[in-house]
Amino acid sequence: MADFFLRIYDRLAGRKTVTTLIVMLIMALCVVSLSRLNYKEDIAEFLPIDRSDSRQTEFIEAVSKQNVIAVIFRSDNSAAGSTDLDVTLAMDLFEELWFEYDTLGLVPDMSALADESAALELIEFVQKHYASFLTPDDYDRMDSLLAVPGFVESRIEAAKRSLQMLSGSFTAKTIPYDPLNLFGDILLGLLDGGSGSASSGVSGSASDDGSAADGSSGGFRLVDGHIMHKTEPVGILLFESPFGESESGQNADIISLIDITGAKVAVETGIKVSSVGAPVIAVTNADRIKRDSIMVMSLAVIGILFVLWLSFRRLDYILWIAATLLFGAVFSLGLIGLIKDSLSIIVIGMGSVIVGIAANYPLHFLHSLSDTADNRSSLKEMSLPLLVGNITTVSAFLCLIFLKAEAMHDLALFGAFMLLGAIIFSLVFLPVFARPAKRSAVDASDGEESALSYGRRIGKILSPLVIIITVAMLIWGEGSSFDADLNNINYMTRQQRDDMELIAGSMENIGTGSLTVLSEMLRPDSDKAVLQERWVNFWQDHRETINELEEQSRLAGFSEGAFEPFMSSVRSVPDIVSSDDVAPVSMSSVMAMLVESLSEDFNLILFLCGFIVFAFLWISFGSLELALIAFLPLAISWVWILSIMELIGIKFNIVSIILATFIFGQGDDYTIFITESVMHEYTYGRRTLKVRRRSVLVSAVIMFIGIGSLILARHPAMRSLGEITILGMFVVVVMAHFLPEWLFGLLTMKRGRLREMPVTLLRFGRTVCAFSFLILSVMVVTPIAFLLFLGRRREWKERWLHGVIYRFSNFVIRRVPGVSFTLDNSVGETFDRPAVMISNHQSHLDLMCLLMLTPKIVVITNEWAWRNPIYGALIRRAEYVPAAEGIENYMPQLRSLVERGYSILVFPEGTRSEDSRIQRFHKGAFHLAETMGLDLLPVCLHGVGHVLPKRELMLRPGRITVTVGRRVLPDDTSFGAASRERTRAFNRFYREWYAELSRKLEDAAYWMPLVRHQYRYKGVEAQRLCRRTFREMDRWREVVESISKESEYYVMSETGQGERALLTALLHPEIRIKAVMNNPELYDVARNNPAVPSNLTFELMENG
């Protein structure tokens, strides 16, 4: 990928005029496109509404389209003691002045009187469904009334008088449904908030909770047609704005006119006037967002410029960073303008968050340019980490598209496109324009501590603490919760909050309160049949009442069909409506759904961001291990963030949920950058951590300034984002500061030195499997052996235990993961006669390689094996002998073992060899053979020290070969007669024997795993070149293997990155190899391999 940007640079370098025209053309096209955008301030667009859920859809439409404005009239301090009359007069004056001041006709239907049409519609609905509201008590009451003599006649006369009075217009609408006034209590109960007897339900138990008796739930009354608070002289004038809630410009004109009119009313009457409602709050929010955005962006820009000046001391670098951000913002808005016609302005207000990320790209490039003083070199070095960081961050932002909230989609596009524009400018245009700084004569890396050494030193201190705290948080932490209350993320003035508290519940009643009352008075679907049966039975029992009603209405002069609605209902099965049919969308139920939806969205964002970031890390690094190193700081950071938020009581909301995107976006930039720095040092031996850590530090400071400025915002949504993000990014910066270096060091270093073969997950898994099986087997056999030997020792018990050890060793050593095993017993040894068996010592696996030869073996062990907590008890049961206590003390036991046919195994070297070469022999084994008159049985082990070296506990892939030699009889003097002579002779013999085996067994395929592992964790390109070299191995392997063993010095041309030279040196350790290279970068890779042997040197041939 670096080559792609280098080719573009080569074409544009030296053509700044053409490059400038290209930039200006792109900017001009984007400006034309973004001019089409409209900007919205609707906070409800951040709600994660599921459009497939009709209740949520109804709620969001009610919230987002609600255009009712409530004008509040109340006494101020100077007018204490005002009456209802004072307030109603002030309301009438407000209406009169409104039409005088509203010259534009913004609200032509302003009225101080309440609109009764909604109440009449509600009453008509109840009249048509009386049977749905009646309770057993109601039926008892009606039965008693109908039993009164003359009741029907008196009620018909009363109805006639009512129709002749002023209220007759209203009565004319109610009498046809209830001419006997049997159902009046139902209407009274409805108008009184559902507290009447009709709400008691089928059970007949009357409700007496009085929930609607105060002013918080239906707590308003009508005074001369004006809406008044039930207990206080506070009036409310309601009207609808003709403009949508998002049309804040026009709504602002209405609010301004309310303020002007209200001020005049206050002067003349002493009544204070204020307003509240969705359009009012939307205007307030829009104004607050604009003010906060200007303040936040201004502070962020000033602070960032100050930090950049301290960092670079160059005005042109600061201007180039600003130009990158400007290009990114215009580029983003231009692309959005092509696919959308509107954008949430709150998203623009969050621009400081995205600025903190976008500034990373030019910042890191310019820091590298300051260090290398060469544009092309900096581009080559920085293109990959910057591009990987950009891809993962853009992908993380695009994850927001999967959320249900519309504004999150805007944020996803704005963030992704801005970062895309910033990376294009940083990698395509910035290298052409930026001038390199003069490089210091002193190398920036002089005196710099190795990244791996630093990670190891800091990791020793911090890693145990981080691990303990993280585990504790995982066990006891519950995670943060969500706050779905829109009021907590809407900005309202103190007066608006007071007004909202005053009419809390009643503003809801304007749209859904009557439905709430109906829902409380009605019964569920399951009671429909009961209600129908009760109605039908009642009127069948009172058929004479119906006949009497017809007769009395005719005598009173009513027309024949005057009471048809009533007569039809009592003669038929009624249509029952249930509480489920009229259930309103309650705020509490929807908020519960929103919390659940937020939780689902949050989990979705975490999963998608985590998955996408990890996948790109894996692809870009070409290694699962490196992907985990870069990803683990982010995962651990999330555990800490959620636990700390829970501890200090911070909750997520519908806006701050984007923290997940930001953490993965900004955090992975840091971890990628640090991981790349450690890889760079491991690959080339060049220490760049100091420069990159300084770049990350400056980036972090810029980020904290950019996001920290949101703390100063007064808008709750913007401020909450700042609070949570600062907490989150602080944790991420701390984790990214040491975890990648420490984890990388665990894979590549041991005891302060580079590992010959770095640890991989495959090696780790194979080792865990092998040693787990070993430990498990020992844990099973040991208690069995303990129980077996509780009684007297018997020969059959000894044979059983040694047989188990023999079979177990045979099984395990032939199945070591990634290792092949070969037994060479060409001498035909049967192991049927006791002997002193001797062998070279390379690894912990040596013992199993020898115990699998025959069950008739006992071992002279060292103190460590004798006291080993895993298998120490087992070898003691098997009658092994500790060498530390002196063999002389165990001679009787050894003689007894020999007499029973056991051979005695001794390692003459006494300890394992670190490089697999034969060490000096001790004479103990030979003295023992001489004393006891036993044969010497030599066995040579090869490859065991390469599979599991002395200083490691990780298995390597390889081949193990066990070669059995010819017995040497006690009277054989070919190795000398005395034990001292035999010691020296066998030492020489073993050196020659092992060297011969090495020449025979150590071919190119044998060393290939070690060579391949030299290029692990050195990037995709290094591994690709290594694979290509080995694919072509057939063309050069024969040449390498055919080099004369008699040569002392060999010069070769190395065209790769050291693979052939390293393989040649490993195949011919006796020859000094010199590899000549002409590529400086590959030369650094080759000579920095930790497995380069002492017989190999690299030389860089100067060009020209």
N, C-alpha and C positions, 0 to 999 in steps of 0.2 A: 504493500500500500504506500510505503514511503516513496517508492520509485515513481508512482503516479504523480504525486505532488512535486517531486523533484523535476520531472519532465515539464510540468506546467511552469515551474520556476525558471527552468532553463530557457523556455520560450519567452517569458515575460521580462526576465532580468535585462536591464538596459533599455527597456521600452516603457518607461514610466508614463509617458504621455498617453500611449495606447491603453495602459492599465488604468490610468485615471479616467479616461473616457468610458471604459467598460464599467467602472464603479459608478460613475455619474449616471450612465444609462440605466443601470439596474435600479439605482435610487429613484430616478425620475419615474420609471414604470411603477415602482412600488408606491410612490406618493400619489400617482393617479388612481391606483387601485384602492388605497386606503381612504381616499376622499369620499368613497361611496359608503363608508361605514357609518352606522348610527350607534349611539352609545346608550346603554340602559343602566339604571341604578337599582334594579329590583333585587333586593336581598333574597326574596323567595325563590329566585332561580338557583340558589345553592341548595334548595331542599331536594333530597334524594327521593323523589316521588315515583312510584311504580304506576305508569300509565295504564297498566292492565287492571289495576285495582280501582274500581269505580269510586269507592269512598275516598281514597287518597286523591284521585283526580278531582272529585267534587270539592274537596277541601282546598287543594292548591289553586283551583280556579277561583274559589271564593276569596282566598287570600290575595292572589295576584291581581284579580279584577275588581276587588272591592273598592268602590269609589265614593263611599259615604263619608261625609265630613260632619263632625259634631261640633257645634259652637256652644261653649259652656258659659252660662251667665251665673255669677255668684257674687255675694257681698264681699267687698274687700274690708280691710280694717277700719277704714274711715267711714264705712256705711254700715256698721254693725247694727243689727236689729232690723234689717230690711225684711219686708214681708213678701208673700207670694205675689201680691199686687205690684210691688216695686219691680220685681223680676219680670213679670209678664209685660209690664209697661216698657221695660228696657228691651225686651225681645221685640215688641211691636215697633219701637223706635229703630232698632237695628234693621228691621225689614224695610222701614220707610227710607232710612238713609242709604240702604244698599242700592235701591233702584235709582237713587240720586247720584251715587258715586260710580255705579257700574255702567259707565258710558259705552263700554264695548259689548255689553250684554253677555258677560261670561256665564252668569247663572240667571237666566230669565225667569225661572219659576221659584225663586226664593220665597219661602213662607214661614212665618213664625208659628203657625198652627200645625198640629199633628195631622198626618194623613191617615184617615180612618178606613181606607179601602182594604188594607191588609187585615184589619180586625174583622171587617164584614165578611171577607172571604173565609176566614177561619171559622166564624160563627156558622156560616152556611155549610161548611164541611161537617161540623159537629151535628147540625140539625139533620143532615142526611144519614148520619150514622149513630143516632142516639142509642141504639141497642148495643153498640160496642162499648159504651161508657157506663151502663147501668150495673149496679152492684146488688147483691141480695138485700141490703138495707134499703136501697132505692125502691126495689119491688115491694118490700113490706110497707114503706111509706105510701106508695101509690095505691096499694091495696086498701090501706086505711082511709085514704082520701076518697076513693071511689065508693066506699061503703057509707059515706056521709049522705043522708037524704038531701036532695036538691043540689048536690055538688055540681053536676053537669050544667044545670040551668044557670047557676050563679056564675060559673066560669065563662059561659057564652055571653052573658050580659056584661061581664068585666071586659072581655075581649072587644065587644062592640064599643064600650066607652073609651077604651084605649085608642082605638082606631080614629075616634073623633077628636082626640087631643093632639097637641103639637108633636108629640113623639110618634104619632101614627105612622110616619114614613118608615121608621125603624121597625115598629110593631107589625106593620104590614108584611115585613119580610120574615118575621119569626112566628106569627100566629098560625099560618097554614101548616107549619110543621108541629106545632104544639098548642092547639086551641084550648086545651084544658090546663095549660101551664103545669104539666106534670114534670117536665124536665128542666125547669129553671135552675135548679141547684147545680146541674152540670155546667151550664154557662157561667154561673157564679164561681164555681170551682176553677174553671179555666181562666177567667179573668183575674182570679186571686192567686194565680201561679200554680194551680193544681193541688191546693191544699184542702179542697172541699171533699165531701163524702164520695164523690164520684171516683176518686183516685184510689179507693180502698181495694178494688179488685174483686175477684170472684170470691175470695174468702170472706168478704164482708167486714174486715177489720179496717176501720177508718184510719187514714194517715193523719198524724198530728205532729209531724216533725217541724212544721212551720218553716220549711226551707225557703219559701218565697215571701216570707213576711217582711224581710228587711230590704234595704235598697240594693243588695248585691245580687239578687236574682229576681228579676221582674219587679224590682223595687222602685217603680215610677208610677206617677198618677197624672191624670189630665186635669188641668185647671183652666177653665174657659178655652179649651182646645189646645192649650200649651202643655208640652211634656215637662213635668217637674219631678225632682227627686222626692221619694216617698216621705222622707222625714225632714228634709232640709229645704230652705228656699233657694234651690238651685235649679235653673232652667236649662233645657237642652233643645237646641234648634238643629234639626237634621236636614241635610240636603245632599244631593248627589252631584259630584263633579262631572261635567260633561266630557272630561278628558280621562284617559287611562292613567293608572297609577304610575306608569313609567314615563309619562309625558310631564316631567318635572318642571319644564319651562312654563307651560301654561298653568299648571297647578300652582306654581310659585306666584303667578299673578293673582290668582284667587286668594291665596294665603295673605298676600300683601294687602289686598282689598279688605279682607276680614280684619286685619290688624288696624288699618286706617279707620274703618267703620267702628270697630270695637273701641278704639281710643276716643272717638267722638261720643259714643254712648257712655263711656266711663266718665267723661267730663261732665255730661249733662245729668246723669242719673246716679253716679257713684257705684254703679254695678260693673264689676270686673268681667271682661270678655276674653276668652281664650278658645283655642280650637285644637281638635285632635281627630285622628282618623288615618286610614292608610295613605291617602294622598298627602296629608300633612307630614306624616312621618317619612314618607318617601322623599319629599322636598328637603326635609331636615337632613336625612341621610345623604342625599346627593350633595348638598352643600358641605356637610362635614367631610365626606369622602374627598371632595375636590380640595378643600382646605388642607386636610391631612396629607393627601397625596403630594401636594405642592411642598408642604413642610418636610415630609419624610424624604422625598426625592432630593430636595435642596440640601438638607442635612447630610444625607447619604453621599451626595456628589461632593460636597465640601470635605467631609471626612475622608472619603476615598482618595480624593486628589491630594490631600495632605499626606496620607500614608504613602501614596505613590511617589510623591516628591522626596520623602525621607528615604524611600527605598532606592530610587533610581538617580535622583538629583539631575534629571534631564527632562526638560519641558516637552521635547518632541515625543518621548516615550509615553508620557501622560496623555498627550493629545492623540496618539495612536490608539491607546486603550479606549479613550472616549469615542474615537471614530469607530472602533470596532463595535462598541455598545450601540452607538447611533445607527450604524449599518444594520446590526442585528434587529433592533426595534423596528426600524422602517421596513426591513425585509419581512419581518413577521407580520406586521399589520397589512403590508401589501399582499402577502399570500392569503391572509384571512379574508381580505376584501374580495379576492377572486372566488371564494367558496361560500361566503356568508355576507349578509347585509347589516348585521348588528353584532355588538360585542359588549359584554358587561364591563362597565367602567370600574367596578371593584377589582376586576382582573388587572386592569391597568394600574390601579393603586397598589397592587401586589408586585409591581414591576421591580421594586428594590430587591425583592427576594431573588428574582431571576437575574437581575444585574449582578448579584454576588456570584452566581455560577458562571455567567457569560464572561465576566472579567477574568476568570481563570485562564482562558485560552491565550489571549494576548499577553497576559502577565507571565505565564510560564515560558512562552516563547521568548519574550524580551529578557527574562532572567537568564535563559540559556544563551541568548545572543550576547549578553554582557560577559558571560563566562568564556564562550568560544571565539567571539569576535569574528565570526564567519556566518553569513546568512544561510548558506547552503548546508553547512555542517549542523547548524542549529535546527534547520528544517528537517534534516535527515534524522536527527536524534529525537526530536520532539513530536514528529508527525504521528507516530504510532500511539504513544500514550495519550496524546490529546484527542486523537480520533476515537480510540477505544472509550475514553471517558465521555466523549460527546455522544457516541452511539448509545451507551448504556443510560446516560442521563436523558437523552431525547426519548428513548424507549420508555423510561420510567414516567416521564410526563405524559406520553401518549397513553399510558395505562389509565389515565383519568377519563378517557373517552368511554371506558366500560362502565363508568358510574352513571346513575340515573339523573343526577343534577345537571341542568342545562349549562349553568355557569362553569361547571367543572370541565365541560367540553371546550368552552372558550379558553380556560386556563391551559388545558392540554395543548391546544393549537398554538396559543400565544407563546407558551414556554418552549415547546418543541421547535417552532419556527424561528424564534429569536436565537436559540442556541445553535440551530443549523446555520443561520446567517452569521453568527459570531465565529463559528469554526471555519466557514468558508473564507471569511475575511482574514482570519488569523493564519490559515495555511496557504491561501492563494495570493492575497494582495499584500498583507503585512510584510512577508519576507522580501517583497520587491521594494517597498517604500522605506522600511526601517533601516537606519544606519547603525552599524555595529559600534560598540564602545571600544575604546583603546584598551587592549588587554594588558593587565599588569605583568611586569617582568617575572613576578613570583607566581608560580602555579597556584591556582586557587585551592588545589587539593593538598598543598604542602602542609604537613603537620596535622592533617585531618584524620580523625579516628575512623577505622574501618566500620562500614555500616553493620556488618555482621558482628563485630566486636561490641559496637555500641548496643545493638539489639540484645546481645547475650548479657551484657552488663546491666542494662536497664531491666531486661526481662527477669533476671534473678530477683530483682527487688519488687517489681510491680506484678508480675504474672501470678504469683501465689495469691496475692491480695485480690486481683481481678477474678481469678478462678473461684475463690471462696465466696466472694460477694455475688458473683453471677449465679452460682449454684444455689445460694441462699435465696436469691430473688426468684429463681425458677421454682423453688419448692414452696416458698411462702407468699410470693407476690401474686396478686389477683388481677393486675392490669388496670389501666385507667378506664373510666366510664365515659359516656357520651351525654352531651347536653343538647337536646333538640329544641329548646325553647327559643323561638325567634326573637322574643323580647330581649334576650341576653346578648344577641349579636346585632340588634338594631340600635342605632343611636337615637336617643330622645332627650330633650331638655328636661330639666326638673319639673317645669310646669306641665309638660306633656305627660310625664310619668304620674304626676298628681291627678291629672284629668283621667288618665287610663285607670288608675285605682278607684276613682270616684264612680266611674261607670262600668267597672269590671263586671262582666257577666251580662250587663244590660246591652252593651253594644252587640254582644253575641246574640241576644234575644231579638235584635232587630232583624236578623236574618234567620236564626235557627232557634230562638228562644221559645216561640210558640210550639214548634215541633218537639222541643224538649219536654214542655208541659204535656202535650198530647201523648208523647211516648211514655211519660210517667203515669198517666191516667188510663192508658190502654193495657190490655193483657197480651201475653205472647200468643203465637200461632196455635199452640197446643190447647188453648181455651176457647177457640172459635166455636166448636160444636156445642159446648156447654152454654155459651151465650145465646146461640141461635135457639137451642131447645128451650131455654128459660123464657125468651121473648115470645116464642110461638105459644107455649103453654099458658103464659099469663093472659094473653089476649083471647085465647080460646075460652078461658074461664070467665072473661068479662065481655062476652059477645053482646050482652044486653046494654052495656055501656056504649058500645059503638052504635047500636040502633038508637039509643036515647040521644046521642050526640047528633045524629042525622036529623032527628025530629026537632030538637031544640034549635039547631042552626036554621032550619027552615022557618020556624016560628019567629025567630029573631030577625029574619029578613036577609040572611046570607044567601048568596047564590048557591046553586047545586054543587059546584066543584070548588067552593071556597077553601075546603080543608082536604082536598084530594091528596097532597103529599102525606098527610098524617094517616088518612084512611088506607092508602096503598101500603104503607109500611106495616100497619097492624094486621093486615089481611094476608101478608106474604112472609116468606122466610127472609130475614134481613141479611144484607151483605155486611159481614163483620170485618172491620179493619183491626189489625193487631199492632202492638208496639213495634214489631219488626218492619211493618209497612211504612211507618212514618218516622223511624229512628233517624235522628239527625246525625251529622258527622260531628261528633264531639271533639273538642280540642284535646282532651286527655287521651282519647282512644287513638287519634291520629298521631299525637306526640309519641305514644307508645310504639306505634308502627314506624315512626321516623327513627326512633332510637334503635329499633331492631334493624331497620334498613341501613342506618349509619354503621352499625356494627358489621353487617354483611358487606357493605361497601369497603369499610376499613380493612376487613380481612381479605377481601378481594384485591384491594390495592397492595397490601403487604405481599400476598402470594404472587401477583403478577409482576410487581416490581422486583421482588426477590428472584423469581424464576428467570425473568428476562435479563436482569443484571448478571446473575450467576452464569446463564448460558453464554452471554457475550464475553464474560471474563474467561470462561473455559475455552471458547473458540479463539479469542485473541491471544491468550497466553499459550495455547496448545497443551495445557496441562491441567488436570483436575486438581492437583495439589496447589498450584499457584492460584487457581480460581478460588479455592477455599481460603488461602492466605489473604487474598484481597477481600473476600466476602465476609469472613468471620468477624472482623471489627464492626461491620454494619449490623450483623445479627446480634452480637453481644451488646452493641449500643442500644438496640431496640429493647432488649430485656431491661437494661438500666433505665432507659427513658420512661417506659411504662411503669416501672416500679417507683421511680422518683416522682412521677406525676401523681401516682396513687398516694404516695407518702405526704406530699405537700398539698394535695387536694385540687389539682388542675385537671380539668376535663376537656376532652375533644369536643369540637362542635362541627357544624356543617362546612365551615371554612377551613379550620385548622386541620381537617383530615388530609389536606394536601401535604402535611408534614411528611407523610410516608414517601411521597414522591420526592420531596426536597432532600430528605435524609439520604435516600438511595442515589439521588442525582448528584448532590454535592459530596456526600461521603465517599462514593466510589471513585470520584475524581482524586481525592486525597489518597485513598488506599492504593489505587492504580499507580499514582505517581510515586509513592514511596516504594511499592513493590517493584516497579520498573527500575527505580534507582538501585535497589539491592541486587536485582538481576543484572543490571549494567555492570556493577562492581564485580559480581561473581563471574560474569562472562569475560570482561575485558581487563579486569584488575584496576580500572580507573575509578577513583573515588569521587562520585558526583553528589553524594548524599548532602553535603554541606550546602551546595547551591540549591538543590531541590528542596531541602528542608526549609531553607530561607524563603523560597518561592511559595511553599505551602503555608508557611507562617504568615507571609504578607497576604496571601489569599484568604487565610482564616480571619485575619484582622479586618480585611475589606468586607468579608462576609458578615462579621459581627457588627461592623458599622452599618452596612446596608440593611441588615435585618434588625439590628438593635434599634435603629431609628423608628421602627414600627411600634416600639414600646411607648414612644412619645405621642403616638396617635391617640385621639380621643374616641375614634370610632371603635366599638368593642370588637368587631370582626377583625380589623387590621391589628389591633393591639393583642388579641388572643393569638393570632398567628405569630407575632413577634415573640411573645412569651414562650410559647412551646418550641418554636424553632431555635431560639437561642439556647434553651436547655438541651435540645436534641443535638445541635451542632457542636456544642461544647463537649458533650460526651463523645461524639464521633471524632472530633479533633484529637482528644486525649487517646482514644483507642487507636486511631490511625498513626499516632506519633511513635508507638513502639511495637504494637502487635505484629505488623507485617515483618519487621526486621527480626523480631524474636522468633516467630514461627519459621521464617526462612532459615534462620540460624539452626533451628532444631533439625531441619532436613539436611543441611549442608555442612554443619560443623560439629565437632566433638572434642571436648577438652581444649578449646581454643585453636584447633587446627581444622582445615578443610577435610571432609571425609573423602576417601578415595572414590567411593561410590555413594552418591547422595541417597537418602531415604526416600522411598516412594510408597504410595499406598499399597501397591502390589507387594512389595517387599515386606511392608509392615503386616499386611494381611496374611501372607505366607508364614511369617515368623510367629504371629499370634496363633495361627492354626496348629503349627508344628509343636510349639511349646505348650499350648493348651492340651493337646493330646498327650504329650509327655507327662505333664503334671497330673492330668486326670488319671492316667494309667497308674502312675506311682501312688496316687491317693487311693486307688482301688486295691492295688496289690498289697500295699503296706499294712492296712488293718487285717487283711486275710492272713498275711505272713505272721502278724503279731498273734492272732488267735491260734494259728497253726502251731506255733512254737511255745504256747503256754505250758504244755506238758514236757515230757522228756524229749530231747533232741534225737531224732531218728534219721537214719541215712536217707530213707525215702523222702523225708521232708526237705533235706538239703537238695536232693536231686530235683524235686518238684520246683523249688524256688529258683535254682539255677536254670532249669528248663524254661521257666516263665521269663526270666531275664534274657535268655538266649532268643526265644521266639519273639519277644517284644522288640529287642534290638534289631532283629532281622526284619521285622515288619516295618519299623519306623525308618530305618536308614535307607530302605529301598523306596520309601514314599515321602521323602523330604520334598515339599513343594518347590518346583522349579529346578530340581537337582536330579541328575541321572547318576546311577550307581553301577560300578563294575567291580567284580571280584575276579582277580587273576590268580588262580591256584594251579598254574601249569606244572608245578613241581609235584602235584598229586599228594599234598599233605593231607593226612587223615585225622590228625590231632588225637590219635588214640594213645599216645605215650606222653607222660608228663614232660614238660620242658619249662625253661625260663623263656617266656615270649617277650621279645623286645620290639619296640616300635618308635618311630619319630613322633613328636608331639606338636600338633598345630592348633587344635581347636577343642571346644567342648564336645564336639561330635566324635572325636577320636575313640572314646571309650565304647560307644555303640558300634562303631566300625569294627572293633576287635571282639566285643562280646558276642557279635552275631556269627563268629567263626565256629564256636563250639560251646556247649553248655559247661564244659569242664575247665572253667577259668576262674581264678581268683585274682584280685588286683591289689598291688601295693599302692595305696592311695595317699594323697597329701592331706594335710590337716583340714583344708577348705572343704574337700569332698567328704571327709569323715564326719564333719560337723554340719554338713549341708542340711538345712531345714526341710528340704523337699524329699530328697532320696537318701539322706544320711542314715536314717533308721533301717532302710531296706538293705544297704550295703553292709551294715553291721550284722544284720541277720544272715547275710550271705557269706560271712566269715572273711570279708576283705580285711586287709592289714594296714594300719596307719603307719606310714614311714616316719612320721615325726617322733614317734615314741621309740624308734630304734628297732630295726629288723631282728637284732639279736634277741630281743625280748620275746619275739614271736616265732623263734625257730622251731620249738616243739609243735606249734600249731601248723606251721608250714610243712614240716615233715609229715604230719598226719594227713594233711591235704594231698600231698604228693603221693603218699601211700594209697590214697583213695582214688588216684588217677587224675588229679587236678593239675593243670599248668598254672604257672605264676606269671602274671603280666606286669612288666616294669617298663616305665618310660625313662631311658638312660639320660635324656636331656634334663629331666627334673621339672621342667616348666614348658609352657607352650611357646613356640617360636612366633615372633611378631611378623616376620616376612616369609614364613614357610621354609626358610633355609634351615639346613641341619646345623644345630648348635653343638657345643662341646658336650661330650658324653661324660657321665659320672660312672665310677667303677662298681657301684653297688650291685647292679644286675649281674655283672660278670663274676663278681666275688661270690654272690649267692649261688650261681650255677656251678662255680668251682667247688664251693663248700659242700653242696648237696649232690655233686656229681651228676647234674642234669644237662640235657642238650640245650643249646641255644637255638631258638626258633625266631629268625628275623622276619618282620612284617614291615612293609613300607607303605605309608599313606601319602596319597597325592590328591591335591584339590580341596582337601578339607579346610585348610587354612584360607583358601580363597572363598569358599562358601560361607564360612563363619570365622572371620579373623579374630585374633586374640582380643583386640580392643573394642570389638563390636558385639552387639546382641541381635543384629539384623541379618537375616539370611540373604545371601546373594545367589543369583542363578549361576549354575556351573555344573561341573562333573567331578564326582568322587571316584577314585580308583584305589582299591586295596589289593596290594600285591604280596603274596606269600612267598618267602624265600626258602632256600634249602636249609635243612637242619644242619647245625654244626655240633658234632659229637664231642664229648669231653676229651677224647684222646686225639681230636683233630687239631694239629699244630699249625695249620695254614694261617690262622689268625693269631698265632702266638700261643705260648703255653700258660703263662701266668695271666691273672686277671688284669693287671695294669697294661700289659702288651695288647691283650685282647680289646681292652677299652679303646686304645688309640687306633688299632687296626679296624675295628668295627665302625669307628667314627669316619675313617677314610672311606671305608666300604659304603657306608650310607650316603656320604656326599656324592660319590660316583654313581651309586645306584639311583639316587634321587635326581641327579643331573640327567642321567640317561632317560629316566621316566619323563622328565620335563621335556626333553627334546622330542620324545616320542608322542606325548599326549598333548602338549601345549601348541596346538596349531592355531590358525587364524580364527577358526570358529570358537576355540576355547576362550580366547581373549576378547571376542567381539562384545559380549555383554558389558564388560568393564569399559570398553571404548565407547560404546553407545551411551552409557550412563554419564560420560563426561560432558555430554551436551544436553542433558536434562536440565531444565530450569534456566536455559539460556535463550529462550525465545523460540518462536515458531520457525524462523528462518534458519537458525543454527541446527535445529532438529531436522529440518527439511534437507539441508545440505548433507548432514550426516547420513540420512537414509539414501540419498542419491549416491553418495560415495560407496556405500556398501552394496547398493544394487549393481554397481560397476566393479565389484570386488573380483569377479572372475577374471577380469582383464589384468589385474595387477597382483592377485594373491600368489600366483605361482612364482612371480619375480621376487616377491618379499620372502617367501618361504625357502627359495633356492639360494639365498645369499650364503656364501661360504662361511662355515663355522670357524674357519681359520682366520678370517679377516679380523682386524683390530679396529678398523675405522671405515665408515661407510657414509658417503654423502649422497643425499637424494633431494630431488625437487618436489616440494609439497605444493600441490595446486588447490587443495581443499583447506580445511581449518585444523589440520594436524592429525586427522584420523589415520592416514597411512603411516605417517612417521611414528605415531604412538604405537600402532599395532606392530610395526617393524621392531621397535625398541623392546617391546614386551616379548616378542618371539626370539629375539637375539640379545639377551641381557649381557652377554660377554663381549658384544661389539659396541663401540662408541658410534652413535648415529648423529649425523648433523643434517637437519632439514632446512633447506633454503626456500624462503617464501618471498613473494613480491607484493602482497596485499597487506598493508599495515593493520587493517582491521582484523583480518583473519589471523594475522600473526599474533595479535594480542589474545585472540580467542585460544589459539593453539598453546601458547606458552603459559596460559593461566589455568590449564587443566590440572586438577590436584593429583592425578595419577601419573603425571609425567615422571618416568624413572630417571635415575641419576645418569644413565648412559645416553640420554637424549637431550640435544640442545637444538634450539631454533635460531635461525639467523635471517634477518630481514635484508633483502637485497635492495639497495637504493636504486630508484628509477633513474635512467640516463647514465 
